[in-house]
Amino acid sequence: MTKIKLNKGVFRATCLLLLVLSSLALLQSCATNPVTGKQDLVLMSEDQEIAIGQKYHQQIMQTYRPYNDPELQAYVSELVENIAINSHRSHLYYHATVLDSPQVNAFALPGGYVYITRGIMAYMNSEAELAGVLGHEIGHITARHGVRQQSASQITNILTSVLASASGIYGAGDLANFAGTALLRGYGREHELEADRLGAEYLAKTGYDPQDMIKVVGILKSQEDFDKQLAEEEGREPRAYHGLFSTHPANDLRLQEVIRAADKYKPAEVNKGERFMKMMDGLVLGDSEKDGVIRKNNFYHKQLGITVSFPKNWKIDNRPDRLIVTPKTNDAIIQMTLRDLNKRQTPKQFLQDQFKNGLKQGMSVQTDDYQGYTAMVNTNTPFGKQNTRVGVIFKDKQVYQILAAAKNDSLLNQYDKSFIETINSLRALKKNEVKLATPRKLRVITAKQGDTFAKLAQQSPLTSHAEEQLRLINGLYPDGEPTPGQIIKIVQ
């Protein structure tokens, strides 16, 4: 009989693995899925799930802010409550928040937290479509997708540590990481379909036609197709609604099956949700007043009381903490940030403190309203360590900092005139420009005989792809037209 000798580390790891697997089996036997009634691998209680939701809700609200429209917030909260009361976890309190973001997005946290952006709401054209998005997110909560995915992730981490300790080589954990990744990606497809199925069921039980879920997918696909066109023109990656909800083709057979299954819950008389379009009247489209408004190549900020002009045809990315401006070729960048001044010093002294290795070709800046300084420095940029144009403009006790870089010195010389013009363009907002710092808003009108999106686009403040954007927000992309008497949205 042959004796088998085990390395102590392998033996300990094997024992640990057996212990982990047996513990997981025990935990699995205790976790019942509230939707299916079957056993799920969930490593936390409902109270823990709620605590996680509460914790991450605080973080979400530090990143986003609620949209400042109490009536719209109350309307969405009411919809969520009506849908949730017909869900598999009606005992939970659900917290709905409309986020002040132009992003096309909606998501949920464990324990009953639902979020939807004003950006995605602009593309909805009925209460049933909005309810479809909200129902889908509620489906993620009721099926505990978040905690199931986190549990799977925890298992992956445990297995990685076990396999690594067994071999003594932590690279061996790559196998477990790969297996865990495949597991979670597989869950993603099934989770999204399950959320679609649940959303359709809740939609029908609340009085809507579950087939409106298909319309939502079509709307999001149109928005995604349009953004791909823009991304190609702007030389960037396209943006899309989160998860696999947006990647369903409208003729996806599995999607149609799970939604058709909800028809048995559909009421004889469908809720038309006539309040929806009223709620859309006045909805902010694009950048908000608090973040500043972009019009062509100009940026206007009412609260800060400033405006600045960037090179024509460059893309302006308005982020919460900075402006990032790039050409279509992506071979240069302008970044503008704002910070407090903490010392009494000149603009030149401020830059000297910032860049200890010295300023080159420095010169004072006097804009229409403010003083500043600009120079060349050698510093880190997105293109590596490069010669870079830097500038500062002082306004009261704050300083606007501008960094302008290119991929190489030859391009820097080519763009430098535009960089200096940008620095010199920063000035105070004039009274007749305050309206330019007011965001664009949706207006709800009744289409008249002869109205076309081409004609409506001519009267629109939208400066790029106005006709396509009007079709998108009315669910008629790419070539639909309004019919007389139809309630439609325009932009003012």
N, C-alpha and C positions, 0 to 999 in steps of 0.2 A: 504494500500500500504506500503510495507516494504522499509525502507530507508537503503541504502548501504553506509557504512562508509569506506572510503579508508585512510589508513595510508599515511601521507604526502609524505614520501619517495617513497612509491609505486606509488602514484599519479604522482609525479615528474618524476619518472623513466618511467611510462607508457606514459606520454606526450613526454618525450625524445625519447622513442622507436618509437612512431608514427611519430615524426618529422624526425627521422633518416630514417625510412622506406619510408616516402613520398619523402624525399630528394633523396634517392637511386633510387626510381622509376623515378624521374625526370632526374637524371643523366643517368640512363639506357636508357631512351628514346633518349638521345642525342649522345650515343656512337654506331657507326656503325662498325661492324666487316669488315675489308677490304677484307677478304677472302669470307665470306658467304653473306655479305650485310645485315645480320640480326643485331638486336640490342644486344649489349653485356653490361655486367655490368663492366665497366671500369671507374675508378675514376681519370683518368689523361688524359691530352691532349697528342698529338703526340710529341709536343715540350718538355713536361715534361718527356715523355718516353725516348727521345733522351738524355736529360740531365742526367737521371738515368744511361743510358748506358755509357755515358762519364765518370761519376763519378766512377762507378764500374770498368770500364776498367783500370783506374789508379791503383786501388787496386789490380786487377788481375796481372798487370805488376810489382807490388811490390812483389808479391808472386812467379811469374814465370818470366822467361826471354825468349825472342824470340830465336828461333833456328838460329844459326849463319850460314845461307846459303841463301844469297840474291836471288840466282836463284830459289831455292825451294819456298821461300816466295813469289816471284813474280808469280811463277806458280800457287800456291794455290790461291793467290789474283785474278788472271785472271779467274780461274775456278769459284770462288765465284761470280765474276762480271758477267760472262756468265750465270750462273744459276739465279742470282738475277734479271737480266734484263728480265727474263721470269716469274718472280714471280708477286704476287698480289700487291707488294709494290716496284715497280721498280724505284720509284722516290727517294727512300732513297739511300744514299751512304753506301756501306757495307765495313766494315774493317775486313780483315782476318789476323789472326796471327797463325803461326806454333810455338808451344811452345816447348822449350827444356826440355822435360820431358819424361821419359820412361813409364809413366802411359798410360794405354789404355783408352783414353777419347777424347771427343769432346763436346763442349757446346756453348751456345750463350747467349748474353745479349740483353735486349731490345734496340731498336733503330738502330740495324744493326751491332753488333759486333759478329764475329764468330771466334771460337778458335778450333784448332785441335792439338793434340800432335804428335810428331814424333813417340811416342810409338804405337799409333793406326795405323799410316800410314805404319809401318813396316809389318802389317798383311794384307794390301790391295794388290791386285794383278792386278788391272786394274784401268784406269782413271775413268771408270764408277762406280766402287765400291767406290772410293774416292769421286766422285761427289754425290753418294748416301748418304754418311755420311754428306757431306756439305749441300746437299739439305734438308735433314731432319732437320738440325739445322736452316737453312733459313726458313723452314716451321714454326718453333717455333716463329721466329721473325715476319713473315708476319701475322700469326694468333694472334699475341699479347699475347701469352701464359704467358709470364713473368708478364705483367701488369695485365692480367686477374687474375692470381693467387695472385698477391699482393693485388689487389682490394678485392678479396674474403677474404684474410687474414685480411685486414683492417676491413671488416665487422664483422668478427669473434671477433676481439678485441673490437669493439664498442658494440656488443651484449653481450659480456662477462661483460663489465663494466655496461651496463644497467641492466642485470639480477642480478649482484652482488649488485648494489646500491638499487635495488628493495627489495631485501630480507634483506639487511644489513649484509649478511654473504657472504664473497667473495668466499668461497668454492662453492657456488651455481653456480658460473660461469663455473664450470666443465662441466655442461650440454652444454653450448654454445661452450666450447673448443672441446668437443667430436663431436658436430655437425659440427663445422668448420673443424676438422680433417677429418671427413668422406667426407665432401664436397670436400676438396682439394685432397684427395686420389682418389676420383671418377674422378675429373678433370684430374689427372695424367694419367690414362688409356686412357681417351678420347683424351687428348692432344697428347699423343705419337702416337696414331693411326692417328690423324689428321695430325701430322707432317710427318708420313710415307706417307699418301695419297698425301700431298702437295709436299713432296720431290720427289715422283715418277712422279707426274705431271710435275714438273720443270725439272726433269731428261729427260723425254721424249721430252719436248719442246726445250731442249738444244741439243738434238740429240743423246741421249743415250737410251739404252734399260731399261725401268723401272723395268724389272725383276731382274736387278742387285741389287735392294734393298733386294731381298730375299737372294742373295749370301752374302751380308753384314751381314745379321742376322745370317746366317750359320757360317761365319767367327768368329763373336763375340761369338756365342754359343760355338764353338770349343775352343776358347781362355778361355772362362769362365769354361768349363769342365776341361781343363788342369790345370787351376789355383786352382780348387777345389781339384784336385789330389795333387798338390804341398802343398796346405794349410793343407791337412790332414797329409802329411809327416812332415811339419814344425810346426804343432800344432798351427795354426793361423786361423783367419777368412778369407774366400776367398774374393778376390777383383773382382769387375765386372764393366763393362761400365755403365755409369750413366743411370738413368731412366728406363723405361720399354722397351726401344728399344732392349735391350739385352735379355729380358726375353720372347720375342715372340718365340714360337717354329717355326721352319721353315715351318711346316705344319699348322700354325695358319690360320684358314679359314677367319677370319675377315681381317687379314693382307693381305692375298692373294687377297681378294675382293677389298680392297682399292688400291692395286698396279695394279691389272688387269684393274681397271677403267681408269688408265693412258695410257693403250695401244692405245686408240684412238688418242693420241697425238704423238705416236711413228713415226719417219720419216721412209721413205722407205730404206734409207741407214743409218746405225747406225755408230756413231762416235766411232772409235776404240781407240782413245787416245794413240797413239804410243809413246808419250813422257814419259809416266808414269814410265815405268821400268828404263828408263835412269835416271830419277830423284831419283829413289830408290838406284842407285849405289853410295855407299859411305855414305848412311844414318847411323847415329850412332844408335847402338842397345844397350839398357841398360844404365848404368851410363855414364855420359859425363865426359870429361877431367876436366871441371871446378869443378865438384862435387867429383872427385876421382873415381878410378876404383877398383872393387872388383874382385879378382881372387882366387878361392878356399877360404882359410881362411885368405888371406892377403888383405890389403888395401893399394893402391898406389895413391899418389897425386902429380902430376907433378908440379903444380904451387906452392904448399907448400913445395915441395921437401922432402917429408917424406914417410915412409912406417911403418906399424904396423901389427903384426900378432895376430890373435885371436884364441881361442881354436878350434880345428878341428871339423867340422860338426856343428858348431854353425851358426845360421842365422845372417847375417849382414844386418841391415836395414840402408841404406845410406840416411839420411834426410838432408835437407838444412842446419840445424844448429847443427847437432850432428850425431854421429854414435850410434846405439843401437844394441847390440849383445845379442842373447838369445839362450839357448839350446832348443832342441825339447821338453823337459819336461816343459819348461817355468817356472822353479823354481829358476832361477837366471837371472841376467842382468848385462851387462857391458855397461856403457855409457861414450862416449868420446866427449868432447867439446873443443873449442879453444877460447881464449879471450886474449886481450892485457894486458901486464904488465904495471902497472901505478906507481909502487914504486920500488926503488932499495932495494931488500931484497932477502934472500936465499929462496930456495924452502920450507924448514922447516918453516920459518917465514910466508911464504905465506899461508901454510896450517893452521898454528896457528891462523892467522887472520880470516880464513874461518870458523874454528870450535873452538869457544870460550870455549866449554865444555871440551877441552883437547884431545890430541893425545895419543894413546896407541900403544905400540910395533912399534915405529917409526924407520925407517932406511933410510939411504941415498941410492939413486939410481944413478948409472953411466952406462948409456947405451953406445953403440958404439960411440955415438957422443954428447950426451947431459947429463946434470945433472938434478937430480930430487930428490924427497922424497916421501915416502909412509908410511902410518900408518893406524891403525884401529880407527874408530870413531863410535859414536852412533848418528845416524841421520835419517831423514825421507827418505824412499825409496818407490818404488812402492808396497813393501810388508809391509808397515808400518814402525814404528821406529825400526831400527835394527842395530846391530853391522855391520859395513860396511868397506870394503877396499877402501881407497882413495889414489890417487897418482897424482903427478904433474911432468911434464917434461918441463924444460925451454928451449926455442929455440929463440935466439935473444931477441926481446922485446915482445914475446908472450909466453903463457903458455898453454900446453895441460893438461886438467883436466880429470882424469879417476875415475869414481865411479863404484865399483863392489859390488853387493849385492846378497843375497840369501834369500830364504823364512824363514830360521831359522839358528841358530848357527851351528847346525850339518852339514847342507849343505854348510854353509860358510867355515867351516873347510875342507870339501871335495873339494870345488872348489878353495880354496885360493891359492894353488900352481899355478894353471892356471891363476889366476888373476895377481899374481906377474910376471909370465912369460910374460903376455901381456904388463904390464907396462914397463918391461925391453926390450921389443922388438921394441919399438918406436925408430927409427933412421933415418938418412939422406938417401935419395934415391941415389943409386949408378948409375954411367953412364950406365952400362949394364942393369939396371932395368927401365930406362926411357921408353922403349918400352912397359913395363908391365903397365905403367900408361897411355898408349894410349888406348882409348876406342875401343871396337869391332865395326865393320862396316859391313853393307850389301854389298855384291858384286853380280852383275848380270852376270850370265854365261849361256851358251847354254848346255843343258844336252846332254851327249854323250851316245852311245850304252853301256849298262852295268852299267850305273850310277844308284845307289840306294841311298836312304837316309842313310842307314846303312854305306855304304862306304864313303859317303860325311861326315858323322858324325865323322868318324875316323880321318879326316883331319881338323876338326873344332876346334877352341879354346874354344868352349862351353864345360864346364866341367860337366854339369848336364843335363840329359835328352836331349842330343844334337839331337838325331834322331827325337824325338817328336817336338822339337823346330823348326827344319828345315821343317818338315811337316806343322807346324802351319803357318810359315811365307810365305809358298807357297800355302796355302789354300787346303792342301791335308791331313789334320789331320782327322782320326787317323791312317789310314793305306795306304794312296795313295803313288804312286811312280812316279817319273818323267819319261816322255817319250822322246826318242831321238829327238833332235831338239827343245825341249821345253825351253823357256826362264824361268829360275828359279833364286831364290836368295839363296846365301850361306852366311856364316859368316866368316869374317877374322879378 
